[in-house]
Amino acid sequence: MSYAGPCSGEIDRVQARVDAKLDALAATGPSGPESAAATRHQQPTPGSIAAAESRLGDFSDATVAAIKAGMTRAREADRAGDAAACEQALAGVRRAIGP
């Protein structure tokens, strides 16, 4: 049995919004060259995808860093049972990803 923190559900919803935003930007944005890792048949990670998209202008490096840091803070606050800190971190992520 696993423990669900006070804002686990909201973390999942915000993560889904982040993923959807990245998917939408990837579908409509410019393309770039294939990386060396891709030619070695290595699967991309969410971080490598976000970094590649930031280089193409969809998200700045600072925005990607803010999203990653905010989601990390939210998960840590959730594990600690701190709903207020979790919601504050998620609010920052929502601002970073926009509408």
C-alpha positions as CSV (number, residue, x, y, z in Angstrom):
1,M,0.0,0.0,0.0
2,S,1.3,3.5,-0.8
3,Y,0.8,6.8,0.9
4,A,-0.9,9.6,-0.9
5,G,0.0,13.0,0.3
6,P,-2.4,15.9,0.6
7,C,-2.0,17.1,-2.9
8,S,-0.9,14.0,-4.8
9,G,-4.0,14.2,-7.1
10,E,-3.2,17.9,-7.9
11,I,0.4,17.0,-8.7
12,D,-0.8,14.4,-11.1
13,R,-3.1,16.9,-12.8
14,V,-0.4,19.5,-13.1
15,Q,2.0,17.0,-14.5
16,A,-0.6,16.0,-17.0
17,R,-0.9,19.7,-18.0
18,V,2.9,20.0,-18.4
19,D,3.0,16.8,-20.5
20,A,0.1,18.0,-22.7
21,K,1.8,21.4,-23.2
22,L,5.0,19.8,-24.2
23,D,3.2,17.4,-26.6
24,A,1.3,20.3,-28.2
25,L,4.4,22.4,-28.6
26,A,6.3,19.4,-30.0
27,A,3.5,18.8,-32.5
28,T,3.3,22.4,-33.8
29,G,6.8,23.7,-33.2
30,P,9.9,23.6,-35.3
31,S,12.0,20.5,-35.6
32,G,15.6,20.1,-34.9
33,P,18.4,17.7,-35.8
34,E,18.5,14.2,-34.3
35,S,20.8,14.0,-31.3
36,A,23.7,11.6,-31.0
37,A,21.8,9.7,-28.2
38,A,18.9,9.2,-30.6
39,T,21.2,7.6,-33.2
40,R,22.3,5.2,-30.5
41,H,18.7,4.1,-30.0
42,Q,18.5,5.6,-26.5
43,Q,15.0,6.5,-25.3
44,P,14.5,10.2,-24.5
45,T,13.7,11.3,-21.0
46,P,11.2,14.0,-20.1
47,G,14.1,16.2,-19.2
48,S,15.9,15.7,-22.5
49,I,12.7,16.3,-24.4
50,A,12.1,19.5,-22.5
51,A,15.7,20.6,-23.0
52,A,15.5,20.0,-26.7
53,E,12.2,21.9,-26.9
54,S,13.7,24.8,-25.0
55,R,16.5,25.1,-27.6
56,L,13.9,25.3,-30.3
57,G,12.3,28.3,-28.6
58,D,9.1,26.6,-27.1
59,F,10.3,27.0,-23.5
60,S,13.3,28.9,-22.3
61,D,15.9,27.1,-20.3
62,A,14.8,29.2,-17.3
63,T,11.2,28.1,-17.8
64,V,12.2,24.4,-18.0
65,A,14.2,24.8,-14.9
66,A,11.3,26.5,-13.1
67,I,8.9,23.8,-14.0
68,K,11.3,21.0,-12.9
69,A,12.1,22.8,-9.6
70,G,8.5,23.5,-8.9
71,M,7.4,19.9,-9.5
72,T,10.3,18.7,-7.3
73,R,9.2,21.1,-4.5
74,A,5.6,20.1,-4.8
75,R,6.5,16.4,-4.5
76,E,8.7,17.0,-1.5
77,A,6.0,19.1,0.2
78,D,3.5,16.4,-0.6
79,R,5.7,13.7,1.0
80,A,6.1,15.9,4.1
81,G,2.3,16.4,4.3
82,D,2.6,20.2,3.7
83,A,-0.4,21.0,1.5
84,A,0.2,24.8,1.5
85,A,3.8,24.5,0.3
86,C,2.7,21.9,-2.3
87,E,0.0,24.2,-3.7
88,Q,2.4,27.2,-3.7
89,A,4.9,25.2,-5.7
90,L,2.2,24.0,-8.1
91,A,1.0,27.6,-8.6
92,G,4.5,28.5,-9.8
93,V,4.5,25.6,-12.3
94,R,1.1,26.7,-13.6
95,R,2.4,30.2,-14.1
96,A,5.4,28.9,-15.9
97,I,3.5,26.7,-18.4
98,G,0.9,29.3,-19.1
99,P,-2.6,28.8,-20.4
